[in-house]
Structure formats: structure tokens, C-alpha cells
Amino acid sequence: MDFPDASFDRVICECAFCTFPDKRAAAREFSRVLRGGGRIGISDLTRRGSIPAELSGLLSWIACIADARQISEYIADFESASFEVTAVEAHDNCLLQMAREIQSKLLGLELLAGLKKLDLQGVDMTQAKQFARSAMAAIQQGAFGYSVIVAARRPGQRDS
């Protein structure tokens, strides 16, 4: 990030940490721009175990699940960057609600296309609906979750 060291008291990262290719480097960067004692809050997708085969591929990257990590891995990333994790909250119900909304929107798109109000040429609705069903099943089975993590930067410590 293009900010001087110790520029901020707080950093918020909403539903994006799982998309960073080098999560430890991102955590170190958050630490660098925070003052000692500064806080970070993230909300993000989490996973438990491996990603089901039917949810791998390009759509899993678009849906931000391809590189979702276990909560313990997120905590380790922050602890390695001079953070002390002070709170972890599961909000899996929010992820379930979002998946339901996506399924509803796909149905709406399909209806609009059937009424010739929307051209979905080149869009594989069958694949999109199957992916959404598989994602919903994985969420309901507990393979994916949504969590909030709050951490404080340890005063006077540099990144490790």
C-alpha cells in the first residue's frame, strides 16, 4: 500500500483477504501501516477441510471460494505479522443468506431471458445454477463459513 509506516489507527478489509495471493504479505502490509496498538477488522469467507471437486475451477475464483482458508490459517497470518487476535466471530448465517440471494438472482436472470427481456448469449446458466447448488450444499454441510476477525497490532514490534 502506498502509505507511510504507522499511518492509521484502524484497517478494515471486507470480504477480500481471501483474494490476496500472498496473505502473509498482506497481513504484514496491514501491520506496517498501522500504529502500535492499532486494530484491524476483517470479514471473510472461511473453509473447513478441502474444497469439494465440483467447486473448483474458474467459477470458484470468481465466487471467492478458491483460496478461502481455515480460520486458524487466517489467525496464523495475522499473528506472524505482529497482531494479537482479540476476537473471532462466526457469521455463517450471512453466507447462507448470500447464497440464497445468488440463487434467486440466477432464477430472475433465467426468467428474464425466457421472456426475451435479457440476452444471456454466451452465459452457461446450467453451469451457473449447478455451481450455486453445489455451493449451497457445501455451505449447508459446513464446508464454508463467514467470519469476522479483530486483531490489535502489538505496540513496538516489527513484522516477523
C-alpha positions as a Markdown table, in Angstrom:
| # | Residue | x | y | z |
|---|---|---|---|---|
| 1 | Met | 0.0 | 0.0 | 0.0 |
| 2 | Asp | 1.3 | 3.4 | -0.8 |
| 3 | Phe | 1.1 | 4.9 | 2.7 |
| 4 | Pro | 3.9 | 5.7 | 5.1 |
| 5 | Asp | 4.5 | 3.4 | 8.1 |
| 6 | Ala | 2.2 | 3.9 | 11.1 |
| 7 | Ser | -0.3 | 6.0 | 9.1 |
| 8 | Phe | -3.5 | 4.6 | 10.5 |
| 9 | Asp | -5.3 | 3.6 | 13.8 |
| 10 | Arg | -7.6 | 1.2 | 12.0 |
| 11 | Val | -7.7 | -1.0 | 8.9 |
| 12 | Ile | -10.9 | -2.7 | 7.6 |
| 13 | Cys | -10.8 | -5.4 | 5.0 |
| 14 | Glu | -14.3 | -6.7 | 4.0 |
| 15 | Cys | -14.6 | -10.0 | 2.1 |
| 16 | Ala | -11.3 | -9.5 | 0.2 |
| 17 | Phe | -8.5 | -11.1 | 2.3 |
| 18 | Cys | -9.2 | -14.5 | 0.7 |
| 19 | Thr | -8.4 | -13.0 | -2.7 |
| 20 | Phe | -4.9 | -11.8 | -1.9 |
| 21 | Pro | -2.4 | -14.2 | -3.5 |
| 22 | Asp | 0.1 | -13.7 | -0.6 |
| 23 | Lys | -1.9 | -13.4 | 2.6 |
| 24 | Arg | 1.1 | -13.2 | 4.9 |
| 25 | Ala | 2.5 | -10.3 | 2.9 |
| 26 | Ala | -0.9 | -8.6 | 3.0 |
| 27 | Ala | -1.0 | -9.0 | 6.8 |
| 28 | Arg | 2.5 | -7.6 | 7.1 |
| 29 | Glu | 1.4 | -4.6 | 5.0 |
| 30 | Phe | -1.6 | -4.0 | 7.2 |
| 31 | Ser | 0.7 | -4.2 | 10.2 |
| 32 | Arg | 3.2 | -1.8 | 8.6 |
| 33 | Val | 0.6 | 1.0 | 8.0 |
| 34 | Leu | -0.9 | 0.6 | 11.5 |
| 35 | Arg | 0.3 | 2.4 | 14.6 |
| 36 | Gly | 1.3 | 0.3 | 17.6 |
| 37 | Gly | -2.0 | -0.7 | 19.2 |
| 38 | Gly | -3.9 | -0.1 | 16.0 |
| 39 | Arg | -6.6 | -2.5 | 15.1 |
| 40 | Ile | -7.7 | -4.5 | 12.1 |
| 41 | Gly | -11.0 | -5.9 | 11.4 |
| 42 | Ile | -11.6 | -8.4 | 8.6 |
| 43 | Ser | -14.7 | -10.3 | 7.4 |
| 44 | Asp | -14.1 | -13.1 | 5.0 |
| 45 | Leu | -15.0 | -16.5 | 3.7 |
| 46 | Thr | -13.6 | -19.4 | 5.6 |
| 47 | Arg | -13.4 | -23.1 | 4.8 |
| 48 | Arg | -13.3 | -26.3 | 6.8 |
| 49 | Gly | -11.4 | -29.1 | 5.1 |
| 50 | Ser | -10.8 | -29.2 | 1.3 |
| 51 | Ile | -12.8 | -27.6 | -1.4 |
| 52 | Pro | -15.3 | -30.0 | -3.0 |
| 53 | Ala | -14.2 | -31.0 | -6.5 |
| 54 | Glu | -17.4 | -29.6 | -8.1 |
| 55 | Leu | -16.5 | -26.2 | -6.7 |
| 56 | Ser | -13.0 | -26.0 | -8.2 |
| 57 | Gly | -12.1 | -24.1 | -11.4 |
| 58 | Leu | -12.7 | -20.6 | -12.7 |
| 59 | Leu | -16.1 | -20.1 | -11.1 |
| 60 | Ser | -14.6 | -20.8 | -7.6 |
| 61 | Trp | -12.1 | -18.0 | -8.1 |
| 62 | Ile | -14.9 | -15.6 | -9.3 |
| 63 | Ala | -17.0 | -16.7 | -6.3 |
| 64 | Cys | -14.0 | -16.0 | -3.9 |
| 65 | Ile | -14.0 | -19.6 | -2.5 |
| 66 | Ala | -11.0 | -21.0 | -4.3 |
| 67 | Asp | -8.5 | -19.6 | -1.9 |
| 68 | Ala | -10.6 | -19.3 | 1.3 |
| 69 | Arg | -8.6 | -20.7 | 4.2 |
| 70 | Gln | -9.4 | -22.2 | 7.5 |
| 71 | Ile | -9.8 | -19.7 | 10.3 |
| 72 | Ser | -6.7 | -21.0 | 12.0 |
| 73 | Glu | -4.7 | -20.1 | 8.9 |
| 74 | Tyr | -6.0 | -16.5 | 8.9 |
| 75 | Ile | -5.1 | -16.2 | 12.6 |
| 76 | Ala | -1.6 | -17.5 | 12.0 |
| 77 | Asp | -1.2 | -15.0 | 9.1 |
| 78 | Phe | -2.1 | -12.1 | 11.4 |
| 79 | Glu | -0.1 | -13.4 | 14.4 |
| 80 | Ser | 3.0 | -13.7 | 12.1 |
| 81 | Ala | 2.6 | -10.0 | 11.3 |
| 82 | Ser | 2.7 | -8.7 | 14.9 |
| 83 | Phe | -1.0 | -8.9 | 15.6 |
| 84 | Glu | -2.8 | -10.3 | 18.6 |
| 85 | Val | -6.2 | -11.7 | 17.6 |
| 86 | Thr | -8.7 | -10.4 | 20.1 |
| 87 | Ala | -12.0 | -11.7 | 18.6 |
| 88 | Val | -13.2 | -14.3 | 16.1 |
| 89 | Glu | -16.9 | -14.5 | 15.3 |
| 90 | Ala | -18.6 | -16.9 | 13.0 |
| 91 | His | -21.4 | -15.5 | 10.9 |
| 92 | Asp | -22.1 | -18.5 | 8.7 |
| 93 | Asn | -25.8 | -17.5 | 8.5 |
| 94 | Cys | -24.7 | -14.4 | 6.5 |
| 95 | Leu | -23.0 | -16.7 | 3.9 |
| 96 | Leu | -26.1 | -18.9 | 3.7 |
| 97 | Gln | -28.3 | -15.8 | 3.1 |
| 98 | Met | -25.9 | -14.6 | 0.4 |
| 99 | Ala | -26.0 | -18.0 | -1.4 |
| 100 | Arg | -29.8 | -17.9 | -1.3 |
| 101 | Glu | -29.8 | -14.4 | -2.8 |
| 102 | Ile | -27.5 | -15.6 | -5.6 |
| 103 | Gln | -29.8 | -18.5 | -6.4 |
| 104 | Ser | -32.8 | -16.1 | -6.5 |
| 105 | Lys | -30.9 | -13.7 | -8.8 |
| 106 | Leu | -30.0 | -16.6 | -11.1 |
| 107 | Leu | -33.7 | -17.6 | -11.3 |
| 108 | Gly | -34.6 | -14.0 | -12.1 |
| 109 | Leu | -32.0 | -13.9 | -14.9 |
| 110 | Glu | -33.4 | -17.1 | -16.3 |
| 111 | Leu | -36.9 | -15.8 | -16.2 |
| 112 | Leu | -35.9 | -12.5 | -17.9 |
| 113 | Ala | -34.1 | -14.4 | -20.6 |
| 114 | Gly | -37.2 | -16.7 | -21.1 |
| 115 | Leu | -39.3 | -13.5 | -21.5 |
| 116 | Lys | -36.8 | -12.2 | -24.0 |
| 117 | Lys | -36.1 | -9.2 | -21.8 |
| 118 | Leu | -32.5 | -10.1 | -21.3 |
| 119 | Asp | -30.0 | -11.7 | -23.7 |
| 120 | Leu | -27.8 | -14.2 | -22.0 |
| 121 | Gln | -25.9 | -15.3 | -25.1 |
| 122 | Gly | -22.7 | -16.9 | -24.1 |
| 123 | Val | -23.7 | -17.4 | -20.5 |
| 124 | Asp | -24.0 | -21.0 | -19.4 |
| 125 | Met | -26.9 | -20.8 | -17.0 |
| 126 | Thr | -26.9 | -24.6 | -16.4 |
| 127 | Gln | -23.3 | -24.4 | -15.2 |
| 128 | Ala | -24.0 | -21.3 | -13.1 |
| 129 | Lys | -27.1 | -22.9 | -11.4 |
| 130 | Gln | -25.2 | -26.2 | -10.8 |
| 131 | Phe | -22.3 | -24.3 | -9.2 |
| 132 | Ala | -24.8 | -22.3 | -7.0 |
| 133 | Arg | -26.5 | -25.6 | -5.9 |
| 134 | Ser | -23.1 | -27.2 | -5.1 |
| 135 | Ala | -22.0 | -24.1 | -3.2 |
| 136 | Met | -25.3 | -24.0 | -1.2 |
| 137 | Ala | -24.9 | -27.7 | -0.3 |
| 138 | Ala | -21.3 | -27.2 | 0.8 |
| 139 | Ile | -22.3 | -24.2 | 2.9 |
| 140 | Gln | -25.2 | -26.2 | 4.5 |
| 141 | Gln | -22.8 | -29.1 | 5.2 |
| 142 | Gly | -20.4 | -26.7 | 6.9 |
| 143 | Ala | -17.6 | -26.7 | 4.4 |
| 144 | Phe | -17.6 | -22.9 | 4.1 |
| 145 | Gly | -18.3 | -20.2 | 6.6 |
| 146 | Tyr | -18.0 | -16.5 | 7.0 |
| 147 | Ser | -16.1 | -15.0 | 9.9 |
| 148 | Val | -15.1 | -11.7 | 11.4 |
| 149 | Ile | -11.6 | -11.4 | 12.9 |
| 150 | Val | -10.4 | -8.5 | 15.0 |
| 151 | Ala | -6.8 | -8.1 | 15.9 |
| 152 | Ala | -4.6 | -5.4 | 17.5 |
| 153 | Arg | -1.1 | -4.6 | 16.4 |
| 154 | Arg | 1.4 | -5.3 | 19.1 |
| 155 | Pro | 3.0 | -1.9 | 20.1 |
| 156 | Gly | 6.7 | -1.6 | 19.4 |
| 157 | Gln | 7.0 | -4.9 | 17.5 |
| 158 | Arg | 8.2 | -5.1 | 13.9 |
| 159 | Asp | 7.0 | -7.7 | 11.4 |
| 160 | Ser | 8.4 | -11.1 | 11.7 |
